[in-house]
Amino acid sequence: MKHYRRTNKNVLVDAYAFIYAVLFIVCGHAFGTLDWIGKKLVYLIDNSDFFAGCVWTAAAFSIWEYLTK
């Protein structure tokens, strides 16, 4: 079963179209996974005082290092 429409013009065009379609699907899943990880991270930050404290401490240290350069 073909998953893409052949152009019947050039093998290079067919290969480009196939690679583009595969990358489109794979990148879509990758961004979906990153979005899911981001949602979990936001949940941890909102519902964990310890984790939120660690994030604020890391941010403060980063700003201090940036300002003292």
PDB file of N, CA, C, O and CB in Angstrom:
ATOM      1  N   MET A   1       0.840  -1.183   0.000  1.00  0.00           N
ATOM      2  CA  MET A   1       0.000   0.000   0.000  1.00  0.00           C
ATOM      3  C   MET A   1       0.884   1.246   0.000  1.00  0.00           C
ATOM      4  O   MET A   1       1.771   1.392   0.841  1.00  0.00           O
ATOM      5  CB  MET A   1      -0.955  -0.001   1.220  1.00  0.00           C
ATOM      6  N   LYS A   2       0.631   2.133  -0.947  1.00  0.00           N
ATOM      7  CA  LYS A   2       1.423   3.352  -1.039  1.00  0.00           C
ATOM      8  C   LYS A   2       0.882   4.384  -0.060  1.00  0.00           C
ATOM      9  O   LYS A   2      -0.330   4.571   0.048  1.00  0.00           O
ATOM     10  CB  LYS A   2       1.414   3.908  -2.481  1.00  0.00           C
ATOM     11  N   HIS A   3       1.784   5.053   0.652  1.00  0.00           N
ATOM     12  CA  HIS A   3       1.383   6.071   1.611  1.00  0.00           C
ATOM     13  C   HIS A   3       1.646   7.478   1.086  1.00  0.00           C
ATOM     14  O   HIS A   3       1.419   8.455   1.800  1.00  0.00           O
ATOM     15  CB  HIS A   3       2.111   5.864   2.925  1.00  0.00           C
ATOM     16  N   TYR A   4       2.110   7.593  -0.124  1.00  0.00           N
ATOM     17  CA  TYR A   4       2.328   8.901  -0.712  1.00  0.00           C
ATOM     18  C   TYR A   4       2.033   8.814  -2.202  1.00  0.00           C
ATOM     19  O   TYR A   4       2.116   7.736  -2.791  1.00  0.00           O
ATOM     20  CB  TYR A   4       3.778   9.400  -0.454  1.00  0.00           C
ATOM     21  N   ARG A   5       1.691   9.938  -2.811  1.00  0.00           N
ATOM     22  CA  ARG A   5       1.348   9.966  -4.228  1.00  0.00           C
ATOM     23  C   ARG A   5       2.615  10.130  -5.055  1.00  0.00           C
ATOM     24  O   ARG A   5       3.380  11.072  -4.847  1.00  0.00           O
ATOM     25  CB  ARG A   5       0.346  11.105  -4.533  1.00  0.00           C
ATOM     26  N   ARG A   6       2.831   9.237  -5.967  1.00  0.00           N
ATOM     27  CA  ARG A   6       4.011   9.318  -6.825  1.00  0.00           C
ATOM     28  C   ARG A   6       3.803  10.415  -7.862  1.00  0.00           C
ATOM     29  O   ARG A   6       2.708  10.583  -8.400  1.00  0.00           O
ATOM     30  CB  ARG A   6       4.294   7.955  -7.516  1.00  0.00           C
ATOM     31  N   THR A   7       4.868  11.152  -8.129  1.00  0.00           N
ATOM     32  CA  THR A   7       4.773  12.232  -9.107  1.00  0.00           C
ATOM     33  C   THR A   7       5.031  11.751 -10.524  1.00  0.00           C
ATOM     34  O   THR A   7       4.636  12.416 -11.481  1.00  0.00           O
ATOM     35  CB  THR A   7       5.745  13.331  -8.760  1.00  0.00           C
ATOM     36  N   ASN A   8       5.691  10.600 -10.675  1.00  0.00           N
ATOM     37  CA  ASN A   8       6.020  10.019 -11.979  1.00  0.00           C
ATOM     38  C   ASN A   8       6.826  10.969 -12.848  1.00  0.00           C
ATOM     39  O   ASN A   8       6.795  10.868 -14.075  1.00  0.00           O
ATOM     40  CB  ASN A   8       4.755   9.620 -12.705  1.00  0.00           C
ATOM     41  N   LYS A   9       7.549  11.893 -12.222  1.00  0.00           N
ATOM     42  CA  LYS A   9       8.374  12.813 -12.983  1.00  0.00           C
ATOM     43  C   LYS A   9       9.849  12.543 -12.755  1.00  0.00           C
ATOM     44  O   LYS A   9      10.642  12.511 -13.696  1.00  0.00           O
ATOM     45  CB  LYS A   9       8.043  14.244 -12.618  1.00  0.00           C
ATOM     46  N   ASN A  10      10.208  12.348 -11.489  1.00  0.00           N
ATOM     47  CA  ASN A  10      11.607  12.203 -11.172  1.00  0.00           C
ATOM     48  C   ASN A  10      11.728  11.396  -9.881  1.00  0.00           C
ATOM     49  O   ASN A  10      10.946  11.580  -8.949  1.00  0.00           O
ATOM     50  CB  ASN A  10      12.296  13.586 -11.041  1.00  0.00           C
ATOM     51  N   VAL A  11      12.699  10.517  -9.837  1.00  0.00           N
ATOM     52  CA  VAL A  11      12.920   9.709  -8.645  1.00  0.00           C
ATOM     53  C   VAL A  11      13.347  10.609  -7.495  1.00  0.00           C
ATOM     54  O   VAL A  11      12.969  10.364  -6.349  1.00  0.00           O
ATOM     55  CB  VAL A  11      13.982   8.615  -8.908  1.00  0.00           C
ATOM     56  N   LEU A  12      14.119  11.635  -7.776  1.00  0.00           N
ATOM     57  CA  LEU A  12      14.588  12.551  -6.748  1.00  0.00           C
ATOM     58  C   LEU A  12      13.417  13.295  -6.099  1.00  0.00           C
ATOM     59  O   LEU A  12      13.408  13.499  -4.885  1.00  0.00           O
ATOM     60  CB  LEU A  12      15.586  13.548  -7.343  1.00  0.00           C
ATOM     61  N   VAL A  13      12.443  13.693  -6.896  1.00  0.00           N
ATOM     62  CA  VAL A  13      11.260  14.377  -6.366  1.00  0.00           C
ATOM     63  C   VAL A  13      10.457  13.427  -5.488  1.00  0.00           C
ATOM     64  O   VAL A  13       9.969  13.817  -4.427  1.00  0.00           O
ATOM     65  CB  VAL A  13      10.378  14.922  -7.515  1.00  0.00           C
ATOM     66  N   ASP A  14      10.323  12.181  -5.929  1.00  0.00           N
ATOM     67  CA  ASP A  14       9.617  11.185  -5.124  1.00  0.00           C
ATOM     68  C   ASP A  14      10.329  10.940  -3.797  1.00  0.00           C
ATOM     69  O   ASP A  14       9.681  10.842  -2.756  1.00  0.00           O
ATOM     70  CB  ASP A  14       9.485   9.871  -5.898  1.00  0.00           C
ATOM     71  N   ALA A  15      11.655  10.840  -3.827  1.00  0.00           N
ATOM     72  CA  ALA A  15      12.419  10.618  -2.603  1.00  0.00           C
ATOM     73  C   ALA A  15      12.282  11.809  -1.667  1.00  0.00           C
ATOM     74  O   ALA A  15      12.114  11.628  -0.462  1.00  0.00           O
ATOM     75  CB  ALA A  15      13.898  10.361  -2.927  1.00  0.00           C
ATOM     76  N   TYR A  16      12.352  13.024  -2.200  1.00  0.00           N
ATOM     77  CA  TYR A  16      12.191  14.226  -1.374  1.00  0.00           C
ATOM     78  C   TYR A  16      10.815  14.256  -0.714  1.00  0.00           C
ATOM     79  O   TYR A  16      10.696  14.556   0.474  1.00  0.00           O
ATOM     80  CB  TYR A  16      12.395  15.493  -2.222  1.00  0.00           C
ATOM     81  N   ALA A  17       9.777  13.943  -1.490  1.00  0.00           N
ATOM     82  CA  ALA A  17       8.415  13.955  -0.940  1.00  0.00           C
ATOM     83  C   ALA A  17       8.264  12.912   0.162  1.00  0.00           C
ATOM     84  O   ALA A  17       7.626  13.172   1.183  1.00  0.00           O
ATOM     85  CB  ALA A  17       7.383  13.700  -2.053  1.00  0.00           C
ATOM     86  N   PHE A  18       8.844  11.740  -0.040  1.00  0.00           N
ATOM     87  CA  PHE A  18       8.748  10.680   0.966  1.00  0.00           C
ATOM     88  C   PHE A  18       9.493  11.069   2.241  1.00  0.00           C
ATOM     89  O   PHE A  18       8.973  10.906   3.345  1.00  0.00           O
ATOM     90  CB  PHE A  18       9.308   9.360   0.409  1.00  0.00           C
ATOM     91  N   ILE A  19      10.718  11.587   2.083  1.00  0.00           N
ATOM     92  CA  ILE A  19      11.507  11.992   3.254  1.00  0.00           C
ATOM     93  C   ILE A  19      10.823  13.128   3.995  1.00  0.00           C
ATOM     94  O   ILE A  19      10.808  13.141   5.226  1.00  0.00           O
ATOM     95  CB  ILE A  19      12.926  12.415   2.835  1.00  0.00           C
ATOM     96  N   TYR A  20      10.254  14.086   3.262  1.00  0.00           N
ATOM     97  CA  TYR A  20       9.531  15.194   3.889  1.00  0.00           C
ATOM     98  C   TYR A  20       8.344  14.671   4.700  1.00  0.00           C
ATOM     99  O   TYR A  20       8.112  15.127   5.820  1.00  0.00           O
ATOM    100  CB  TYR A  20       9.047  16.198   2.821  1.00  0.00           C
ATOM    101  N   ALA A  21       7.599  13.728   4.149  1.00  0.00           N
ATOM    102  CA  ALA A  21       6.438  13.170   4.853  1.00  0.00           C
ATOM    103  C   ALA A  21       6.865  12.429   6.118  1.00  0.00           C
ATOM    104  O   ALA A  21       6.230  12.565   7.163  1.00  0.00           O
ATOM    105  CB  ALA A  21       5.655  12.222   3.930  1.00  0.00           C
ATOM    106  N   VAL A  22       7.937  11.650   6.024  1.00  0.00           N
ATOM    107  CA  VAL A  22       8.418  10.907   7.195  1.00  0.00           C
ATOM    108  C   VAL A  22       8.875  11.864   8.277  1.00  0.00           C
ATOM    109  O   VAL A  22       8.530  11.681   9.444  1.00  0.00           O
ATOM    110  CB  VAL A  22       9.566   9.960   6.809  1.00  0.00           C
ATOM    111  N   LEU A  23       9.653  12.894   7.913  1.00  0.00           N
ATOM    112  CA  LEU A  23      10.122  13.863   8.894  1.00  0.00           C
ATOM    113  C   LEU A  23       8.967  14.651   9.499  1.00  0.00           C
ATOM    114  O   LEU A  23       9.003  14.996  10.681  1.00  0.00           O
ATOM    115  CB  LEU A  23      11.123  14.813   8.256  1.00  0.00           C
ATOM    116  N   PHE A  24       7.957  14.935   8.711  1.00  0.00           N
ATOM    117  CA  PHE A  24       6.781  15.649   9.218  1.00  0.00           C
ATOM    118  C   PHE A  24       6.096  14.836  10.321  1.00  0.00           C
ATOM    119  O   PHE A  24       5.724  15.382  11.360  1.00  0.00           O
ATOM    120  CB  PHE A  24       5.785  15.941   8.068  1.00  0.00           C
ATOM    121  N   ILE A  25       5.934  13.548  10.093  1.00  0.00           N
ATOM    122  CA  ILE A  25       5.300  12.677  11.089  1.00  0.00           C
ATOM    123  C   ILE A  25       6.181  12.532  12.327  1.00  0.00           C
ATOM    124  O   ILE A  25       5.697  12.661  13.451  1.00  0.00           O
ATOM    125  CB  ILE A  25       5.008  11.291  10.485  1.00  0.00           C
ATOM    126  N   VAL A  26       7.468  12.266  12.128  1.00  0.00           N
ATOM    127  CA  VAL A  26       8.384  12.052  13.258  1.00  0.00           C
ATOM    128  C   VAL A  26       8.506  13.318  14.094  1.00  0.00           C
ATOM    129  O   VAL A  26       8.450  13.253  15.322  1.00  0.00           O
ATOM    130  CB  VAL A  26       9.776  11.611  12.758  1.00  0.00           C
ATOM    131  N   CYS A  27       8.672  14.466  13.448  1.00  0.00           N
ATOM    132  CA  CYS A  27       8.792  15.731  14.190  1.00  0.00           C
ATOM    133  C   CYS A  27       7.496  16.065  14.916  1.00  0.00           C
ATOM    134  O   CYS A  27       7.523  16.637  16.006  1.00  0.00           O
ATOM    135  CB  CYS A  27       9.171  16.881  13.241  1.00  0.00           C
ATOM    136  N   GLY A  28       6.371  15.715  14.325  1.00  0.00           N
ATOM    137  CA  GLY A  28       5.093  15.926  15.011  1.00  0.00           C
ATOM    138  C   GLY A  28       5.011  15.140  16.302  1.00  0.00           C
ATOM    139  O   GLY A  28       4.549  15.650  17.323  1.00  0.00           O
ATOM    140  N   HIS A  29       5.460  13.898  16.254  1.00  0.00           N
ATOM    141  CA  HIS A  29       5.471  13.082  17.475  1.00  0.00           C
ATOM    142  C   HIS A  29       6.495  13.603  18.480  1.00  0.00           C
ATOM    143  O   HIS A  29       6.244  13.582  19.685  1.00  0.00           O
ATOM    144  CB  HIS A  29       5.773  11.616  17.135  1.00  0.00           C
ATOM    145  N   ALA A  30       7.635  14.065  18.000  1.00  0.00           N
ATOM    146  CA  ALA A  30       8.665  14.594  18.899  1.00  0.00           C
ATOM    147  C   ALA A  30       8.161  15.839  19.611  1.00  0.00           C
ATOM    148  O   ALA A  30       8.353  15.979  20.819  1.00  0.00           O
ATOM    149  CB  ALA A  30       9.956  14.913  18.121  1.00  0.00           C
ATOM    150  N   PHE A  31       7.515  16.749  18.878  1.00  0.00           N
ATOM    151  CA  PHE A  31       6.981  17.950  19.514  1.00  0.00           C
ATOM    152  C   PHE A  31       5.838  17.609  20.460  1.00  0.00           C
ATOM    153  O   PHE A  31       5.672  18.260  21.492  1.00  0.00           O
ATOM    154  CB  PHE A  31       6.507  18.947  18.458  1.00  0.00           C
ATOM    155  N   GLY A  32       5.053  16.602  20.121  1.00  0.00           N
ATOM    156  CA  GLY A  32       4.005  16.148  21.033  1.00  0.00           C
ATOM    157  C   GLY A  32       4.583  15.612  22.332  1.00  0.00           C
ATOM    158  O   GLY A  32       4.045  15.864  23.410  1.00  0.00           O
ATOM    159  N   THR A  33       5.678  14.874  22.225  1.00  0.00           N
ATOM    160  CA  THR A  33       6.354  14.349  23.415  1.00  0.00           C
ATOM    161  C   THR A  33       6.931  15.486  24.253  1.00  0.00           C
ATOM    162  O   THR A  33       6.798  15.475  25.477  1.00  0.00           O
ATOM    163  CB  THR A  33       7.471  13.365  23.013  1.00  0.00           C
ATOM    164  N   LEU A  34       7.570  16.465  23.614  1.00  0.00           N
ATOM    165  CA  LEU A  34       8.099  17.612  24.347  1.00  0.00           C
ATOM    166  C   LEU A  34       6.979  18.397  25.024  1.00  0.00           C
ATOM    167  O   LEU A  34       7.159  18.900  26.133  1.00  0.00           O
ATOM    168  CB  LEU A  34       8.888  18.525  23.407  1.00  0.00           C
ATOM    169  N   ASP A  35       5.839  18.506  24.372  1.00  0.00           N
ATOM    170  CA  ASP A  35       4.698  19.188  24.974  1.00  0.00           C
ATOM    171  C   ASP A  35       4.205  18.431  26.204  1.00  0.00           C
ATOM    172  O   ASP A  35       3.866  19.043  27.217  1.00  0.00           O
ATOM    173  CB  ASP A  35       3.561  19.340  23.952  1.00  0.00           C
ATOM    174  N   TRP A  36       4.166  17.099  26.120  1.00  0.00           N
ATOM    175  CA  TRP A  36       3.743  16.280  27.255  1.00  0.00           C
ATOM    176  C   TRP A  36       4.716  16.439  28.422  1.00  0.00           C
ATOM    177  O   TRP A  36       4.295  16.551  29.573  1.00  0.00           O
ATOM    178  CB  TRP A  36       3.638  14.796  26.844  1.00  0.00           C
ATOM    179  N   ILE A  37       6.026  16.450  28.123  1.00  0.00           N
ATOM    180  CA  ILE A  37       7.029  16.644  29.172  1.00  0.00           C
ATOM    181  C   ILE A  37       6.863  18.023  29.803  1.00  0.00           C
ATOM    182  O   ILE A  37       6.975  18.163  31.021  1.00  0.00           O
ATOM    183  CB  ILE A  37       8.460  16.479  28.603  1.00  0.00           C
ATOM    184  N   GLY A  38       6.602  19.028  28.996  1.00  0.00           N
ATOM    185  CA  GLY A  38       6.378  20.372  29.517  1.00  0.00           C
ATOM    186  C   GLY A  38       5.175  20.452  30.431  1.00  0.00           C
ATOM    187  O   GLY A  38       5.211  21.135  31.454  1.00  0.00           O
ATOM    188  N   LYS A  39       4.106  19.757  30.068  1.00  0.00           N
ATOM    189  CA  LYS A  39       2.916  19.740  30.932  1.00  0.00           C
ATOM    190  C   LYS A  39       3.227  19.084  32.274  1.00  0.00           C
ATOM    191  O   LYS A  39       2.782  19.563  33.318  1.00  0.00           O
ATOM    192  CB  LYS A  39       1.755  18.998  30.238  1.00  0.00           C
ATOM    193  N   LYS A  40       3.989  17.989  32.253  1.00  0.00           N
ATOM    194  CA  LYS A  40       4.368  17.328  33.500  1.00  0.00           C
ATOM    195  C   LYS A  40       5.261  18.231  34.341  1.00  0.00           C
ATOM    196  O   LYS A  40       5.126  18.267  35.564  1.00  0.00           O
ATOM    197  CB  LYS A  40       5.079  16.002  33.211  1.00  0.00           C
ATOM    198  N   LEU A  41       6.176  18.962  33.697  1.00  0.00           N
ATOM    199  CA  LEU A  41       7.059  19.873  34.419  1.00  0.00           C
ATOM    200  C   LEU A  41       6.265  21.007  35.059  1.00  0.00           C
ATOM    201  O   LEU A  41       6.538  21.389  36.197  1.00  0.00           O
ATOM    202  CB  LEU A  41       8.127  20.442  33.478  1.00  0.00           C
ATOM    203  N   VAL A  42       5.293  21.542  34.342  1.00  0.00           N
ATOM    204  CA  VAL A  42       4.442  22.598  34.910  1.00  0.00           C
ATOM    205  C   VAL A  42       3.653  22.048  36.089  1.00  0.00           C
ATOM    206  O   VAL A  42       3.498  22.735  37.099  1.00  0.00           O
ATOM    207  CB  VAL A  42       3.479  23.171  33.836  1.00  0.00           C
ATOM    208  N   TYR A  43       3.155  20.827  35.980  1.00  0.00           N
ATOM    209  CA  TYR A  43       2.425  20.214  37.098  1.00  0.00           C
ATOM    210  C   TYR A  43       3.329  20.080  38.319  1.00  0.00           C
ATOM    211  O   TYR A  43       2.908  20.366  39.439  1.00  0.00           O
ATOM    212  CB  TYR A  43       1.871  18.829  36.693  1.00  0.00           C
ATOM    213  N   LEU A  44       4.587  19.641  38.102  1.00  0.00           N
ATOM    214  CA  LEU A  44       5.523  19.508  39.223  1.00  0.00           C
ATOM    215  C   LEU A  44       5.827  20.857  39.866  1.00  0.00           C
ATOM    216  O   LEU A  44       5.876  20.971  41.091  1.00  0.00           O
ATOM    217  CB  LEU A  44       6.820  18.855  38.753  1.00  0.00           C
ATOM    218  N   ILE A  45       6.031  21.872  39.041  1.00  0.00           N
ATOM    219  CA  ILE A  45       6.341  23.195  39.572  1.00  0.00           C
ATOM    220  C   ILE A  45       5.159  23.754  40.356  1.00  0.00           C
ATOM    221  O   ILE A  45       5.347  24.355  41.414  1.00  0.00           O
ATOM    222  CB  ILE A  45       6.726  24.152  38.439  1.00  0.00           C
ATOM    223  N   ASP A  46       3.955  23.565  39.852  1.00  0.00           N
ATOM    224  CA  ASP A  46       2.766  24.109  40.513  1.00  0.00           C
ATOM    225  C   ASP A  46       2.411  23.369  41.793  1.00  0.00           C
ATOM    226  O   ASP A  46       1.847  23.962  42.713  1.00  0.00           O
ATOM    227  CB  ASP A  46       1.591  24.069  39.570  1.00  0.00           C
ATOM    228  N   ASN A  47       2.732  22.083  41.866  1.00  0.00           N
ATOM    229  CA  ASN A  47       2.259  21.284  42.987  1.00  0.00           C
ATOM    230  C   ASN A  47       3.361  20.795  43.922  1.00  0.00           C
ATOM    231  O   ASN A  47       3.105  19.957  44.786  1.00  0.00           O
ATOM    232  CB  ASN A  47       1.509  20.117  42.470  1.00  0.00           C
ATOM    233  N   SER A  48       4.560  21.296  43.767  1.00  0.00           N
ATOM    234  CA  SER A  48       5.647  20.866  44.632  1.00  0.00           C
ATOM    235  C   SER A  48       6.424  22.093  45.090  1.00  0.00           C
ATOM    236  O   SER A  48       7.080  22.760  44.290  1.00  0.00           O
ATOM    237  CB  SER A  48       6.576  19.856  43.904  1.00  0.00           C
ATOM    238  N   ASP A  49       6.344  22.379  46.377  1.00  0.00           N
ATOM    239  CA  ASP A  49       7.068  23.528  46.912  1.00  0.00           C
ATOM    240  C   ASP A  49       8.575  23.319  46.832  1.00  0.00           C
ATOM    241  O   ASP A  49       9.317  24.266  46.570  1.00  0.00           O
ATOM    242  CB  ASP A  49       6.652  23.790  48.357  1.00  0.00           C
ATOM    243  N   PHE A  50       9.030  22.104  47.053  1.00  0.00           N
ATOM    244  CA  PHE A  50      10.466  21.827  46.989  1.00  0.00           C
ATOM    245  C   PHE A  50      10.990  22.066  45.578  1.00  0.00           C
ATOM    246  O   PHE A  50      12.014  22.724  45.398  1.00  0.00           O
ATOM    247  CB  PHE A  50      10.762  20.380  47.430  1.00  0.00           C
ATOM    248  N   PHE A  51      10.292  21.536  44.582  1.00  0.00           N
ATOM    249  CA  PHE A  51      10.744  21.682  43.203  1.00  0.00           C
ATOM    250  C   PHE A  51      10.702  23.141  42.779  1.00  0.00           C
ATOM    251  O   PHE A  51      11.605  23.618  42.093  1.00  0.00           O
ATOM    252  CB  PHE A  51       9.886  20.831  42.261  1.00  0.00           C
ATOM    253  N   ALA A  52       9.657  23.849  43.186  1.00  0.00           N
ATOM    254  CA  ALA A  52       9.573  25.270  42.865  1.00  0.00           C
ATOM    255  C   ALA A  52      10.711  26.037  43.528  1.00  0.00           C
ATOM    256  O   ALA A  52      11.266  26.957  42.928  1.00  0.00           O
ATOM    257  CB  ALA A  52       8.216  25.844  43.305  1.00  0.00           C
ATOM    258  N   GLY A  53      11.063  25.673  44.747  1.00  0.00           N
ATOM    259  CA  GLY A  53      12.189  26.304  45.419  1.00  0.00           C
ATOM    260  C   GLY A  53      13.498  26.049  44.702  1.00  0.00           C
ATOM    261  O   GLY A  53      14.337  26.944  44.601  1.00  0.00           O
ATOM    262  N   CYS A  54      13.680  24.837  44.204  1.00  0.00           N
ATOM    263  CA  CYS A  54      14.891  24.522  43.445  1.00  0.00           C
ATOM    264  C   CYS A  54      14.969  25.354  42.164  1.00  0.00           C
ATOM    265  O   CYS A  54      16.038  25.842  41.799  1.00  0.00           O
ATOM    266  CB  CYS A  54      14.933  23.024  43.106  1.00  0.00           C
ATOM    267  N   VAL A  55      13.835  25.510  41.487  1.00  0.00           N
ATOM    268  CA  VAL A  55      13.817  26.293  40.252  1.00  0.00           C
ATOM    269  C   VAL A  55      14.140  27.750  40.550  1.00  0.00           C
ATOM    270  O   VAL A  55      14.943  28.359  39.843  1.00  0.00           O
ATOM    271  CB  VAL A  55      12.447  26.179  39.553  1.00  0.00           C
ATOM    272  N   TRP A  56      13.528  28.318  41.585  1.00  0.00           N
ATOM    273  CA  TRP A  56      13.797  29.717  41.944  1.00  0.00           C
ATOM    274  C   TRP A  56      15.250  29.895  42.371  1.00  0.00           C
ATOM    275  O   TRP A  56      15.863  30.906  42.030  1.00  0.00           O
ATOM    276  CB  TRP A  56      12.854  30.179  43.074  1.00  0.00           C
ATOM    277  N   THR A  57      15.811  28.947  43.102  1.00  0.00           N
ATOM    278  CA  THR A  57      17.212  29.043  43.524  1.00  0.00           C
ATOM    279  C   THR A  57      18.140  28.983  42.315  1.00  0.00           C
ATOM    280  O   THR A  57      19.089  29.761  42.221  1.00  0.00           O
ATOM    281  CB  THR A  57      17.558  27.915  44.519  1.00  0.00           C
ATOM    282  N   ALA A  58      17.874  28.072  41.400  1.00  0.00           N
ATOM    283  CA  ALA A  58      18.697  27.969  40.190  1.00  0.00           C
ATOM    284  C   ALA A  58      18.594  29.249  39.360  1.00  0.00           C
ATOM    285  O   ALA A  58      19.594  29.716  38.813  1.00  0.00           O
ATOM    286  CB  ALA A  58      18.267  26.748  39.344  1.00  0.00           C
ATOM    287  N   ALA A  59      17.392  29.816  39.266  1.00  0.00           N
ATOM    288  CA  ALA A  59      17.219  31.059  38.522  1.00  0.00           C
ATOM    289  C   ALA A  59      17.983  32.199  39.187  1.00  0.00           C
ATOM    290  O   ALA A  59      18.618  33.001  38.502  1.00  0.00           O
ATOM    291  CB  ALA A  59      15.732  31.412  38.408  1.00  0.00           C
ATOM    292  N   ALA A  60      17.926  32.279  40.517  1.00  0.00           N
ATOM    293  CA  ALA A  60      18.635  33.338  41.236  1.00  0.00           C
ATOM    294  C   ALA A  60      20.140  33.199  41.052  1.00  0.00           C
ATOM    295  O   ALA A  60      20.823  34.198  40.829  1.00  0.00           O
ATOM    296  CB  ALA A  60      18.279  33.308  42.732  1.00  0.00           C
ATOM    297  N   PHE A  61      20.672  31.981  41.139  1.00  0.00           N
ATOM    298  CA  PHE A  61      22.106  31.771  40.944  1.00  0.00           C
ATOM    299  C   PHE A  61      22.522  32.122  39.509  1.00  0.00           C
ATOM    300  O   PHE A  61      23.584  32.707  39.293  1.00  0.00           O
ATOM    301  CB  PHE A  61      22.479  30.311  41.266  1.00  0.00           C
ATOM    302  N   SER A  62      21.689  31.765  38.541  1.00  0.00           N
ATOM    303  CA  SER A  62      22.004  32.078  37.142  1.00  0.00           C
ATOM    304  C   SER A  62      22.043  33.584  36.923  1.00  0.00           C
ATOM    305  O   SER A  62      22.943  34.096  36.259  1.00  0.00           O
ATOM    306  CB  SER A  62      20.974  31.434  36.196  1.00  0.00           C
ATOM    307  N   ILE A  63      21.073  34.287  37.478  1.00  0.00           N
ATOM    308  CA  ILE A  63      21.050  35.748  37.344  1.00  0.00           C
ATOM    309  C   ILE A  63      22.266  36.359  38.036  1.00  0.00           C
ATOM    310  O   ILE A  63      22.882  37.280  37.499  1.00  0.00           O
ATOM    311  CB  ILE A  63      19.742  36.335  37.936  1.00  0.00           C
ATOM    312  N   TRP A  64      22.621  35.855  39.226  1.00  0.00           N
ATOM    313  CA  TRP A  64      23.780  36.373  39.952  1.00  0.00           C
ATOM    314  C   TRP A  64      25.072  36.169  39.151  1.00  0.00           C
ATOM    315  O   TRP A  64      25.910  37.068  39.077  1.00  0.00           O
ATOM    316  CB  TRP A  64      23.896  35.691  41.327  1.00  0.00           C
ATOM    317  N   GLU A  65      25.226  34.990  38.557  1.00  0.00           N
ATOM    318  CA  GLU A  65      26.414  34.734  37.754  1.00  0.00           C
ATOM    319  C   GLU A  65      26.453  35.636  36.531  1.00  0.00           C
ATOM    320  O   GLU A  65      27.519  36.118  36.148  1.00  0.00           O
ATOM    321  CB  GLU A  65      26.464  33.271  37.330  1.00  0.00           C
ATOM    322  N   TYR A  66      25.302  35.867  35.915  1.00  0.00           N
ATOM    323  CA  TYR A  66      25.237  36.738  34.754  1.00  0.00           C
ATOM    324  C   TYR A  66      25.596  38.183  35.123  1.00  0.00           C
ATOM    325  O   TYR A  66      26.294  38.864  34.371  1.00  0.00           O
ATOM    326  CB  TYR A  66      23.841  36.679  34.131  1.00  0.00           C
ATOM    327  N   LEU A  67      25.120  38.643  36.274  1.00  0.00           N
ATOM    328  CA  LEU A  67      25.374  40.016  36.688  1.00  0.00           C
ATOM    329  C   LEU A  67      26.801  40.245  37.148  1.00  0.00           C
ATOM    330  O   LEU A  67      27.307  41.361  37.033  1.00  0.00           O
ATOM    331  CB  LEU A  67      24.434  40.395  37.783  1.00  0.00           C
ATOM    332  N   THR A  68      27.469  39.212  37.670  1.00  0.00           N
ATOM    333  CA  THR A  68      28.820  39.382  38.188  1.00  0.00           C
ATOM    334  C   THR A  68      29.914  39.084  37.152  1.00  0.00           C
ATOM    335  O   THR A  68      31.093  39.073  37.505  1.00  0.00           O
ATOM    336  CB  THR A  68      29.009  38.494  39.386  1.00  0.00           C
ATOM    337  N   LYS A  69      29.562  38.849  35.916  1.00  0.00           N
ATOM    338  CA  LYS A  69      30.571  38.589  34.870  1.00  0.00           C
ATOM    339  C   LYS A  69      31.336  39.839  34.549  1.00  0.00           C
ATOM    340  O   LYS A  69      32.224  39.817  33.696  1.00  0.00           O
ATOM    341  CB  LYS A  69      29.922  38.042  33.600  1.00  0.00           C
TER     342      LYS A  69
END
